[in-house]
Amino acid sequence: YRRFTVVREPAARALSGFLEKVGQGLKQSEPIVEAVRAQTGQDIAPADISLAQFLDVIAQMPSRQQDPHWRRQADHIGLGIVDYDAIVH
């Protein structure tokens, strides 16, 4: 048998997570909303968070604390732990 995984293009993946989870105010957006509120001092709604604010927050957040929808794929798939035969893009 062979071990392989499929990963997405990181920018498209982050944008998709932002639009679906944050843009719709889903539960996964709560840590992002809290962080932006703390940074701005405003009671901002999830739909009012910009992509730039989202990216700033996740760039500062440790990977293990991030939602799997935007966590670094290398951390999510166990790169360095699992000996993959192929990583498909």
PyMOL commands that set and color helices and strands:
alter all, ss='L'
color gray80, all
select helices_A, chain A and resi 10-22+27-40+46-48+51-60+63-65+73-76
alter helices_A, ss='H'
color red, helices_A
select strands_A, chain A and resi 4-6+86-88
alter strands_A, ss='S'
color yellow, strands_A
deselect
rebuild
show_as cartoon
